[in-house]
Amino acid sequence: MSMQHVLVTGGAGYIGAHACKALRNAGFVPVVYDNFSTGWKQAVKFGPVEEGDLLDRATLDHAFAKWRPVAVMHFAALSLVGESMKDPSKYWRTNVMAGLNLIEAAIAAGCLNFVFSSTCATYGDQDGVVLDEATPQFPINAYGGSKRAIEDMLRDFRASHGLQSVIFRYFNVAGADPEAEVGEQHVPETHLIPLMLDAIAGKRPALTVFGSDYPTPDGTCVRDYVHVSDLVDAHVLGLKWLLDGKGSEVFCLGSGNGFSVREVIAQSRAVTNRDVPIIEGARRPGDAAKLVSGSVKAVETLGWQPKRSDLRQMIGDAWRWHQTGSYDY
């Protein structure tokens, strides 16, 4: 049997690069499709690459014709909540129009299996409830709104063209490849754990804690963290689910545990044996107080087994990458 190709949009980004490694390890050929606006050329290590923009239909059509992928794994998106509050048009254009273009190109090429990287941001601010697949979606920013729009599109194109999709709504992704081949690096960096490790390593003066007056046990935001390696394992399972003809599904991916910003900081001190310099900042618009996932369905239905998603492991793997690996500018 010839090797099956999977088109991975955003495959040069943080989660996409880890997904490409997991796909390769599972016997697939990941074909990265990326415009390198936020991705890294050095992160493309596990298969071929097609440089192109998702808004460029001709380049997309060429990639589908050349590689004849059995499925699409769609990670490419802008994902900064704060930016989406200030500049919603950028999010609706880049995420939604690109998503529509990709779906249409996939259908035109007869590629009817689609794994979509969605987000808990589609739920909006529903504090104190465990969010699962049945929770109503009320996004409160253009990032969450743009992701929900693509979920709606996937449902519509299933009805019209038989497009099958597995949608993963995930929570805060953290950690890095345990072998430090790829890791988390953003410009600008906005994610808590890398920002904190930068502060510990002296690469930035301090970590700003945004808001300490939330209705949580210690006043800081509570988030559910899932290890990137566990997350991409679920994507490979979702791909196999589709290739086995089991049809469209939605799964939440998280650890089911919420950790406050202060708890994450305390664990980082324990892992690195270093102090974390902190500045107390104001709340950011669009931030919910508490987001925690119910991931029972992914475990029971897909057979997903998160193995590395305890906080100490995630911070330890991130710290190893932080010390040994990085992408050159």
TORTI-672840 format. One record per residue (C-alpha): x, y negated, z negated. Coordinates in steps of 0.1 Angstrom, whole numbers, padded with zeros to 4 digits, always signed. Each point is the difference from the previous one (the first is absolute). Layout:
N
XYZ...
This chain:
329
+0000+0000+0000+0014-0034+0009+0005-0026-0028-0031-0021-0007+0005-0037+0001-0017-0025-0024+0000-0037+0008+0008-0018-0032-0008-0037+0001+0021-0020-0024+0023+0029-0003+0030-0023-0007-0018-0014-0031+0002+0013-0036-0028+0026+0000+0002+0007+0037+0037+0009-0002-0006+0024-0028-0029+0015+0020+0023+0006+0029+0024+0020-0022-0029+0020-0014-0014+0007+0036+0035+0011+0012+0003+0023-0030-0034+0014+0008+0011+0009+0036-0015-0030+0018+0018-0026+0022-0008-0035-0014+0000-0026+0027+0004-0034-0016-0020-0029+0016+0011-0032-0016+0005-0037+0009+0026-0004-0027-0016-0031-0014+0003+0015-0035+0014+0034+0007+0037+0010+0001+0019+0015+0029+0022+0020-0024-0032+0016-0015-0006+0019+0033+0019+0032-0006-0024+0029+0006-0011-0003+0036-0002-0022+0031-0012-0036+0000-0021-0022+0023+0004-0036-0008-0033-0018+0007-0028-0021-0015-0034+0016-0006-0016-0030+0017+0019+0010+0032-0023+0026+0017+0024+0007+0029+0028+0010-0024-0024+0021-0021-0014+0018+0031+0036+0007+0011+0009+0015-0034-0031+0023+0000+0007+0011+0036+0037+0007-0007-0004+0019-0033-0035+0014+0002-0004+0000-0038-0024+0024-0017-0009-0027-0025+0005-0036-0011+0012-0009-0035-0008-0037-0003+0021-0020-0026+0008-0032+0018-0017-0030-0017+0005-0032-0018-0005+0008-0037+0006-0031-0022-0032-0008-0020+0011-0035-0008+0009-0008+0036-0034+0014+0011-0017-0024-0023+0018-0030+0015+0001+0011+0037-0029+0024+0007+0001-0005+0037+0034+0016+0001-0014+0031-0017-0031+0004+0021+0020-0005+0032+0030+0021-0009-0017+0028-0019-0034+0003+0016+0006-0009+0036+0031+0022+0000-0019+0028-0016-0027-0002+0027+0026+0000+0027+0016+0030-0014-0032+0020-0004-0010-0008+0036+0034+0010+0013-0002+0033-0020-0034+0008+0014+0010-0009+0035+0029+0024-0003-0022+0028-0014+0017-0002-0034-0029+0005-0024+0017+0006-0033+0007-0031-0021+0015-0003-0035-0005-0034-0014+0018-0018-0028-0027-0019-0018+0000-0016-0035-0017-0003-0033-0003-0037+0009-0031+0009+0019-0017+0004-0034+0006-0035-0011-0001-0009-0037-0019+0028-0017+0015+0001-0034-0002+0028-0025-0012+0026+0024+0020+0029+0015-0001-0006+0037-0008+0030+0022-0012+0007+0035-0037-0008-0009+0007-0034-0016-0016-0028+0020+0025-0022+0019-0001-0038-0007+0034-0014+0011+0009-0034-0014+0027-0009+0024+0008+0002+0038+0025+0028-0006-0027+0023-0015-0025-0013+0024+0022+0008+0030+0006+0035-0012-0036+0007-0006-0008-0013+0035+0023+0027+0015-0017+0027-0022-0034-0012+0015+0015+0002+0035+0012+0035-0005-0035+0011-0011-0015-0017+0031+0024+0016+0024-0006+0033-0016-0037-0003+0009+0007-0013+0035+0032+0019+0011+0006+0028-0025+0030-0017-0016+0008+0019-0031+0017-0018-0029+0014+0005-0034+0000-0032-0020+0023-0004-0030-0008-0028-0024+0030-0005-0022+0011-0018-0030+0034-0014-0009+0026+0020+0019+0034+0002-0018+0033+0019-0001+0022+0010+0029+0012+0031+0018+0017+0021-0027+0030+0005+0024+0002-0038+0005-0001+0003+0038-0028-0026+0002-0014-0023-0026-0021-0031-0008+0012-0033+0014-0021-0030+0010+0007-0035+0010-0013-0018-0020-0002+0026-0028-0033-0001-0017-0003+0034-0017+0004+0003-0037+0026+0028-0004+0025-0013+0026-0003-0035-0013+0006+0012-0035+0031+0021+0012+0013-0031+0018-0003-0020-0033+0017+0028-0019+0028+0001+0025+0005-0038+0000-0012-0004+0036-0027-0024-0011-0001-0021-0032-0031+0016-0016-0032+0020+0006-0031-0022-0001-0030+0016-0018-0031-0014+0017-0026-0005-0027+0002+0012-0036-0037-0008-0010-0018+0028+0019-0026+0021-0019+0025+0029-0004+0017+0015-0031+0031-0022+0004-0014-0028+0022+0018+0010+0032-0015+0016+0031-0004+0038+0000+0008+0019+0032+0001+0036+0010+0034+0010+0015+0005+0029+0023+0035+0012+0012+0005-0006+0037+0013+0036+0005-0033+0013-0015-0020-0025+0021+0015+0011+0033-0004+0037-0009-0037-0007-0001+0002-0016+0035+0016+0032+0014-0028+0020-0016-0025-0024+0015+0015+0005+0034-0001+0038-0003-0036-0004-0012-0009-0018+0033+0020+0024+0022-0018+0029-0016-0033-0016+0012-0014-0007-0035-0013-0034+0010+0000-0036-0015+0005-0006-0037+0009-0028-0024+0024+0006-0029+0012-0022-0028+0037+0004-0009+0013-0010-0034+0012+0016-0032-0032-0007-0019+0021-0018-0026+0001-0037-0005+0032-0018-0011+0001-0037-0010+0028-0022+0012+0015+0000-0035+0000+0038-0001+0018+0001+0034+0026-0024-0014+0005+0020-0031+0005+0032+0020+0025-0018+0022+0020-0009-0030+0000+0036-0011+0011+0013+0035+0027-0026+0007+0012-0007-0035-0001-0037+0009-0021-0029-0010-0026-0016+0023+0001-0038+0001-0037-0012+0001-0018-0033+0008-0037-0002-0010-0019-0013+0030-0036-0009+0007-0025+0025+0015+0000+0004+0038-0032-0005+0019-0015+0033+0012+0016+0022-0026-0023+0024-0018+0006+0007-0037-0001+0038+0003+0001+0024+0029+0001+0037-0007-0007+0029+0024-0019+0032-0003+0020+0024+0022-0018+0031-0008-0014+0005+0035+0035+0000+0016+0012+0025-0025-0030+0023+0003-0007-0003+0038+0034-0006+0015+0020+0019-0025+0020-0031-0007+0024+0004-0029+0017-0032-0011+0033+0011-0015+0020-0032-0005-0026-0025-0010+0010-0006-0036+0012-0035-0007+0035+0010-0012+0006+0021+0032-0013-0027+0023+0022-0026-0016+0030+0023-0001-0003+0008+0037-0005-0036+0009+0031-0010-0021+0021+0027+0017-0009-0015+0034+0005-0035-0013+0035+0008-0010+0011+0021+0029-0021-0007+0031-0013-0031+0017-0007-0012+0035+0023-0026+0015-0015-0033+0010
